[in-house]
Amino acid sequence: MCGQPTFGETEYEKNQSFNAITAWLHSLRYKNILDIFSSLASSRARRICVVEIGCAHARLFSVLDRQFKIDYVGIEIDPSSARVAGERYGHKPNFSLIHASAVTALDAIVQADIVVALETLEHIPERDVVRIIEKVATIKPSLFVCSVPVEIGPAIWAKNIGSLLSGYNRHKEYTWLETFWAGLYQLDKLPPHGASHKGFDWRWLAQTIRYNMRIREIRRFPLQFFPSAFSTSVFIVADPRE
Protein backbone atom coordinates (compact mmCIF):
# COMPACT_ATOMS: atom_id res chain seq x y z
CA MET A 1 0.00 0.00 0.00
CA CYS A 2 1.28 3.45 -0.90
CA GLY A 3 2.78 5.32 2.03
CA GLN A 4 3.54 2.22 4.10
CA PRO A 5 7.06 1.88 5.54
CA THR A 6 9.62 0.10 3.40
CA PHE A 7 11.27 -2.59 5.48
CA GLY A 8 12.28 -5.01 2.70
CA GLU A 9 15.75 -5.10 1.22
CA THR A 10 16.58 -2.30 -1.20
CA GLU A 11 18.64 -2.88 -4.36
CA TYR A 12 21.63 -1.34 -2.60
CA GLU A 13 21.33 -3.83 0.24
CA LYS A 14 20.85 -6.74 -2.16
CA ASN A 15 24.05 -5.77 -3.95
CA GLN A 16 25.94 -5.77 -0.66
CA SER A 17 24.86 -9.36 -0.04
CA PHE A 18 25.10 -10.43 -3.69
CA ASN A 19 26.98 -13.60 -2.76
CA ALA A 20 28.73 -15.06 0.28
CA ILE A 21 32.06 -13.38 -0.49
CA THR A 22 30.51 -9.97 -1.10
CA ALA A 23 28.43 -10.21 2.08
CA TRP A 24 31.48 -11.22 4.12
CA LEU A 25 33.63 -8.38 2.75
CA HIS A 26 30.92 -5.81 3.46
CA SER A 27 30.44 -7.20 6.96
CA LEU A 28 34.04 -6.47 7.92
CA ARG A 29 33.42 -2.74 8.33
CA TYR A 30 30.71 -3.46 10.93
CA LYS A 31 32.80 -6.05 12.73
CA ASN A 32 35.59 -3.49 13.07
CA ILE A 33 33.31 -0.61 14.05
CA LEU A 34 31.89 -2.79 16.85
CA ASP A 35 35.44 -3.34 18.05
CA ILE A 36 36.01 0.42 18.08
CA PHE A 37 32.75 1.04 19.95
CA SER A 38 33.50 -1.57 22.58
CA SER A 39 36.65 0.34 23.49
CA LEU A 40 34.86 3.69 23.34
CA ALA A 41 31.96 2.53 25.52
CA SER A 42 34.30 1.11 28.17
CA SER A 43 35.77 4.57 28.70
CA ARG A 44 32.42 6.39 28.98
CA ALA A 45 29.59 6.10 31.48
CA ARG A 46 27.27 8.31 29.41
CA ARG A 47 25.60 7.77 26.04
CA ILE A 48 27.83 7.91 22.96
CA CYS A 49 27.03 10.62 20.44
CA VAL A 50 27.46 9.18 16.93
CA VAL A 51 27.42 11.12 13.66
CA GLU A 52 27.43 9.10 10.45
CA ILE A 53 28.29 10.74 7.13
CA GLY A 54 26.51 9.06 4.23
CA CYS A 55 24.34 6.85 6.42
CA ALA A 56 22.32 5.45 3.48
CA HIS A 57 19.64 3.25 5.13
CA ALA A 58 21.24 3.70 8.58
CA ARG A 59 22.27 0.09 9.03
CA LEU A 60 25.01 1.31 11.37
CA PHE A 61 22.36 2.69 13.72
CA SER A 62 20.65 -0.71 13.81
CA VAL A 63 23.95 -2.49 14.49
CA LEU A 64 25.02 -0.12 17.28
CA ASP A 65 21.65 0.41 18.92
CA ARG A 66 21.40 -3.29 19.75
CA GLN A 67 24.57 -3.21 21.84
CA PHE A 68 25.34 0.33 22.99
CA LYS A 69 23.68 3.38 24.50
CA ILE A 70 23.92 5.88 21.67
CA ASP A 71 22.46 9.09 20.35
CA TYR A 72 22.72 8.91 16.58
CA VAL A 73 22.68 11.54 13.84
CA GLY A 74 22.72 10.28 10.25
CA ILE A 75 23.61 12.52 7.32
CA GLU A 76 22.35 11.43 3.90
CA ILE A 77 21.99 13.43 0.70
CA ASP A 78 20.16 10.80 -1.37
CA PRO A 79 16.39 11.28 -0.95
CA SER A 80 15.48 7.61 -1.46
CA SER A 81 18.01 6.37 1.10
CA ALA A 82 17.03 9.09 3.57
CA ARG A 83 13.35 8.12 3.21
CA VAL A 84 14.07 4.45 3.91
CA ALA A 85 16.20 5.31 6.94
CA GLY A 86 13.48 7.58 8.30
CA GLU A 87 10.78 4.95 7.78
CA ARG A 88 12.80 2.29 9.56
CA TYR A 89 14.16 4.22 12.51
CA GLY A 90 12.46 7.61 12.69
CA HIS A 91 10.30 6.40 15.58
CA LYS A 92 13.37 5.79 17.75
CA PRO A 93 14.01 8.65 20.23
CA ASN A 94 17.79 8.33 19.87
CA PHE A 95 17.74 8.52 16.06
CA SER A 96 17.79 11.69 13.97
CA LEU A 97 18.48 12.30 10.31
CA ILE A 98 19.76 15.29 8.35
CA HIS A 99 18.81 15.08 4.68
CA ALA A 100 21.53 17.25 3.18
CA SER A 101 25.10 17.30 1.90
CA ALA A 102 27.65 16.58 4.62
CA VAL A 103 29.45 19.77 3.59
CA THR A 104 26.57 21.85 4.97
CA ALA A 105 25.08 19.36 7.46
CA LEU A 106 28.24 19.24 9.58
CA ASP A 107 27.80 22.94 10.35
CA ALA A 108 24.90 21.92 12.60
CA ILE A 109 27.01 19.46 14.60
CA VAL A 110 28.51 21.07 17.69
CA GLN A 111 29.76 17.96 19.49
CA ALA A 112 30.25 14.27 18.73
CA ASP A 113 32.07 11.41 20.38
CA ILE A 114 32.65 9.67 17.08
CA VAL A 115 32.13 10.58 13.42
CA VAL A 116 31.86 7.66 11.00
CA ALA A 117 31.92 7.43 7.19
CA LEU A 118 31.68 3.85 5.90
CA GLU A 119 32.23 3.39 2.15
CA THR A 120 31.07 6.96 1.59
CA LEU A 121 33.93 9.36 0.92
CA GLU A 122 34.85 7.70 -2.38
CA HIS A 123 31.41 8.75 -3.66
CA ILE A 124 31.95 12.45 -2.91
CA PRO A 125 33.94 14.82 -5.16
CA GLU A 126 37.39 15.37 -3.70
CA ARG A 127 37.00 19.13 -3.25
CA ASP A 128 34.02 18.41 -0.97
CA VAL A 129 35.86 15.64 0.88
CA VAL A 130 38.52 18.17 1.86
CA ARG A 131 35.82 20.47 3.32
CA ILE A 132 34.23 17.54 5.16
CA ILE A 133 37.51 16.43 6.74
CA GLU A 134 38.26 20.01 7.78
CA LYS A 135 34.84 20.34 9.42
CA VAL A 136 35.18 17.01 11.23
CA ALA A 137 38.54 18.19 12.58
CA THR A 138 36.85 21.38 13.82
CA ILE A 139 34.17 19.38 15.67
CA LYS A 140 36.98 17.45 17.42
CA PRO A 141 35.27 14.11 18.00
CA SER A 142 37.15 11.60 20.11
CA LEU A 143 37.43 9.47 16.98
CA PHE A 144 36.92 9.77 13.26
CA VAL A 145 36.52 6.43 11.50
CA CYS A 146 36.13 5.82 7.78
CA SER A 147 36.40 2.90 5.40
CA VAL A 148 36.98 3.20 1.66
CA PRO A 149 37.68 0.72 -1.14
CA VAL A 150 41.11 0.18 -2.64
CA GLU A 151 40.77 1.13 -6.31
CA ILE A 152 44.47 1.15 -7.24
CA GLY A 153 47.19 -1.46 -7.55
CA PRO A 154 46.77 -5.21 -8.15
CA ALA A 155 43.72 -5.23 -5.85
CA ILE A 156 41.60 -3.65 -8.58
CA TRP A 157 42.54 -6.41 -11.01
CA ALA A 158 41.41 -9.06 -8.51
CA LYS A 159 38.21 -7.17 -7.64
CA ASN A 160 37.09 -6.49 -11.20
CA ILE A 161 37.99 -9.94 -12.55
CA GLY A 162 36.27 -11.49 -9.54
CA SER A 163 33.24 -9.31 -10.22
CA LEU A 164 33.06 -10.56 -13.82
CA LEU A 165 33.44 -14.21 -12.88
CA SER A 166 30.80 -14.03 -10.15
CA GLY A 167 28.23 -12.12 -12.21
CA TYR A 168 28.50 -9.04 -10.00
CA ASN A 169 28.44 -5.65 -11.71
CA ARG A 170 31.15 -3.53 -10.03
CA HIS A 171 33.60 -4.11 -12.92
CA LYS A 172 31.18 -2.47 -15.39
CA GLU A 173 32.09 0.92 -13.96
CA TYR A 174 35.50 0.52 -15.62
CA THR A 175 36.67 -0.33 -19.10
CA TRP A 176 39.18 -3.18 -19.02
CA LEU A 177 41.88 -0.77 -20.17
CA GLU A 178 41.06 1.49 -17.21
CA THR A 179 41.24 -1.52 -14.89
CA PHE A 180 44.67 -2.34 -16.34
CA TRP A 181 46.05 1.17 -15.79
CA ALA A 182 44.54 1.52 -12.32
CA GLY A 183 46.27 -1.71 -11.37
CA LEU A 184 49.57 -0.10 -12.35
CA TYR A 185 48.78 3.07 -10.33
CA GLN A 186 48.53 5.06 -13.57
CA LEU A 187 45.50 7.14 -12.60
CA ASP A 188 46.45 9.88 -15.07
CA LYS A 189 45.24 7.47 -17.76
CA LEU A 190 41.76 7.37 -16.19
CA PRO A 191 39.14 10.14 -16.07
CA PRO A 192 39.42 12.38 -12.98
CA HIS A 193 37.70 10.90 -9.95
CA GLY A 194 34.15 12.16 -9.48
CA ALA A 195 31.54 10.40 -7.37
CA SER A 196 32.22 6.79 -8.34
CA HIS A 197 34.88 4.23 -7.47
CA LYS A 198 36.86 4.79 -10.64
CA GLY A 199 39.95 6.92 -10.17
CA PHE A 200 39.69 7.02 -6.38
CA ASP A 201 43.01 6.95 -4.52
CA TRP A 202 42.71 6.06 -0.85
CA ARG A 203 46.26 7.32 -0.24
CA TRP A 204 45.15 10.84 -1.07
CA LEU A 205 42.32 10.55 1.46
CA ALA A 206 44.71 9.27 4.14
CA GLN A 207 47.02 12.21 3.55
CA THR A 208 44.09 14.66 3.77
CA ILE A 209 43.03 13.13 7.08
CA ARG A 210 46.64 13.13 8.31
CA TYR A 211 46.95 16.85 7.56
CA ASN A 212 43.90 17.66 9.71
CA MET A 213 43.95 14.95 12.37
CA ARG A 214 46.23 12.27 13.76
CA ILE A 215 45.85 8.82 12.22
CA ARG A 216 45.90 6.18 14.94
CA GLU A 217 45.82 3.17 12.67
CA ILE A 218 44.97 1.92 9.20
CA ARG A 219 43.39 -1.51 9.05
CA ARG A 220 43.38 -3.47 5.82
CA PHE A 221 40.59 -5.80 4.71
CA PRO A 222 40.10 -8.69 4.38
CA LEU A 223 43.32 -9.50 6.29
CA GLN A 224 45.47 -7.03 8.20
CA PHE A 225 48.73 -8.67 7.13
CA PHE A 226 47.88 -8.15 3.44
CA PRO A 227 49.69 -5.13 1.96
CA SER A 228 47.29 -2.41 0.80
CA ALA A 229 48.09 -3.26 -2.84
CA PHE A 230 46.25 -6.57 -2.34
CA SER A 231 43.52 -5.37 0.04
CA THR A 232 39.90 -4.81 -0.93
CA SER A 233 39.48 -1.80 1.38
CA VAL A 234 41.08 0.18 4.17
CA PHE A 235 39.65 1.26 7.52
CA ILE A 236 41.15 4.46 8.94
CA VAL A 237 40.92 5.50 12.59
CA ALA A 238 41.94 9.05 13.51
CA ASP A 239 41.64 11.44 16.46
CA PRO A 240 42.04 15.22 16.90
CA ARG A 241 45.41 16.88 17.10
CA GLU A 242 46.07 18.57 20.41
C-alpha positions in Angstrom: 0.0 0.0 0.0 1.3 3.4 -0.9 2.8 5.3 2.0 3.5 2.2 4.1 7.1 1.9 5.5 9.6 0.1 3.4 11.3 -2.6 5.5 12.3 -5.0 2.7 15.8 -5.1 1.2 16.6 -2.3 -1.2 18.6 -2.9 -4.4 21.6 -1.3 -2.6 21.3 -3.8 0.2 20.8 -6.7 -2.2 24.1 -5.8 -3.9 25.9 -5.8 -0.7 24.9 -9.4 0.0 25.1 -10.4 -3.7 27.0 -13.6 -2.8 28.7 -15.1 0.3 32.1 -13.4 -0.5 30.5 -10.0 -1.1 28.4 -10.2 2.1 31.5 -11.2 4.1 33.6 -8.4 2.8 30.9 -5.8 3.5 30.4 -7.2 7.0 34.0 -6.5 7.9 33.4 -2.7 8.3 30.7 -3.5 10.9 32.8 -6.0 12.7 35.6 -3.5 13.1 33.3 -0.6 14.1 31.9 -2.8 16.9 35.4 -3.3 18.1 36.0 0.4 18.1 32.8 1.0 19.9 33.5 -1.6 22.6 36.7 0.3 23.5 34.9 3.7 23.3 32.0 2.5 25.5 34.3 1.1 28.2 35.8 4.6 28.7 32.4 6.4 29.0 29.6 6.1 31.5 27.3 8.3 29.4 25.6 7.8 26.0 27.8 7.9 23.0 27.0 10.6 20.4 27.5 9.2 16.9 27.4 11.1 13.7 27.4 9.1 10.5 28.3 10.7 7.1 26.5 9.1 4.2 24.3 6.9 6.4 22.3 5.4 3.5 19.6 3.2 5.1 21.2 3.7 8.6 22.3 0.1 9.0 25.0 1.3 11.4 22.4 2.7 13.7 20.7 -0.7 13.8 24.0 -2.5 14.5 25.0 -0.1 17.3 21.6 0.4 18.9 21.4 -3.3 19.8 24.6 -3.2 21.8 25.3 0.3 23.0 23.7 3.4 24.5 23.9 5.9 21.7 22.5 9.1 20.4 22.7 8.9 16.6 22.7 11.5 13.8 22.7 10.3 10.3 23.6 12.5 7.3 22.4 11.4 3.9 22.0 13.4 0.7 20.2 10.8 -1.4 16.4 11.3 -0.9 15.5 7.6 -1.5 18.0 6.4 1.1 17.0 9.1 3.6 13.4 8.1 3.2 14.1 4.4 3.9 16.2 5.3 6.9 13.5 7.6 8.3 10.8 5.0 7.8 12.8 2.3 9.6 14.2 4.2 12.5 12.5 7.6 12.7 10.3 6.4 15.6 13.4 5.8 17.7 14.0 8.7 20.2 17.8 8.3 19.9 17.7 8.5 16.1 17.8 11.7 14.0 18.5 12.3 10.3 19.8 15.3 8.3 18.8 15.1 4.7 21.5 17.3 3.2 25.1 17.3 1.9 27.6 16.6 4.6 29.5 19.8 3.6 26.6 21.8 5.0 25.1 19.4 7.5 28.2 19.2 9.6 27.8 22.9 10.3 24.9 21.9 12.6 27.0 19.5 14.6 28.5 21.1 17.7 29.8 18.0 19.5 30.3 14.3 18.7 32.1 11.4 20.4 32.6 9.7 17.1 32.1 10.6 13.4 31.9 7.7 11.0 31.9 7.4 7.2 31.7 3.9 5.9 32.2 3.4 2.2 31.1 7.0 1.6 33.9 9.4 0.9 34.9 7.7 -2.4 31.4 8.8 -3.7 31.9 12.5 -2.9 33.9 14.8 -5.2 37.4 15.4 -3.7 37.0 19.1 -3.2 34.0 18.4 -1.0 35.9 15.6 0.9 38.5 18.2 1.9 35.8 20.5 3.3 34.2 17.5 5.2 37.5 16.4 6.7 38.3 20.0 7.8 34.8 20.3 9.4 35.2 17.0 11.2 38.5 18.2 12.6 36.9 21.4 13.8 34.2 19.4 15.7 37.0 17.5 17.4 35.3 14.1 18.0 37.2 11.6 20.1 37.4 9.5 17.0 36.9 9.8 13.3 36.5 6.4 11.5 36.1 5.8 7.8 36.4 2.9 5.4 37.0 3.2 1.7 37.7 0.7 -1.1 41.1 0.2 -2.6 40.8 1.1 -6.3 44.5 1.1 -7.2 47.2 -1.5 -7.5 46.8 -5.2 -8.1 43.7 -5.2 -5.9 41.6 -3.6 -8.6 42.5 -6.4 -11.0 41.4 -9.1 -8.5 38.2 -7.2 -7.6 37.1 -6.5 -11.2 38.0 -9.9 -12.6 36.3 -11.5 -9.5 33.2 -9.3 -10.2 33.1 -10.6 -13.8 33.4 -14.2 -12.9 30.8 -14.0 -10.1 28.2 -12.1 -12.2 28.5 -9.0 -10.0 28.4 -5.6 -11.7 31.1 -3.5 -10.0 33.6 -4.1 -12.9 31.2 -2.5 -15.4 32.1 0.9 -14.0 35.5 0.5 -15.6 36.7 -0.3 -19.1 39.2 -3.2 -19.0 41.9 -0.8 -20.2 41.1 1.5 -17.2 41.2 -1.5 -14.9 44.7 -2.3 -16.3 46.1 1.2 -15.8 44.5 1.5 -12.3 46.3 -1.7 -11.4 49.6 -0.1 -12.4 48.8 3.1 -10.3 48.5 5.1 -13.6 45.5 7.1 -12.6 46.5 9.9 -15.1 45.2 7.5 -17.8 41.8 7.4 -16.2 39.1 10.1 -16.1 39.4 12.4 -13.0 37.7 10.9 -9.9 34.2 12.2 -9.5 31.5 10.4 -7.4 32.2 6.8 -8.3 34.9 4.2 -7.5 36.9 4.8 -10.6 40.0 6.9 -10.2 39.7 7.0 -6.4 43.0 7.0 -4.5 42.7 6.1 -0.8 46.3 7.3 -0.2 45.1 10.8 -1.1 42.3 10.5 1.5 44.7 9.3 4.1 47.0 12.2 3.5 44.1 14.7 3.8 43.0 13.1 7.1 46.6 13.1 8.3 46.9 16.8 7.6 43.9 17.7 9.7 44.0 14.9 12.4 46.2 12.3 13.8 45.8 8.8 12.2 45.9 6.2 14.9 45.8 3.2 12.7 45.0 1.9 9.2 43.4 -1.5 9.0 43.4 -3.5 5.8 40.6 -5.8 4.7 40.1 -8.7 4.4 43.3 -9.5 6.3 45.5 -7.0 8.2 48.7 -8.7 7.1 47.9 -8.1 3.4 49.7 -5.1 2.0 47.3 -2.4 0.8 48.1 -3.3 -2.8 46.3 -6.6 -2.3 43.5 -5.4 0.0 39.9 -4.8 -0.9 39.5 -1.8 1.4 41.1 0.2 4.2 39.7 1.3 7.5 41.2 4.5 8.9 40.9 5.5 12.6 41.9 9.1 13.5 41.6 11.4 16.5 42.0 15.2 16.9 45.4 16.9 17.1 46.1 18.6 20.4 
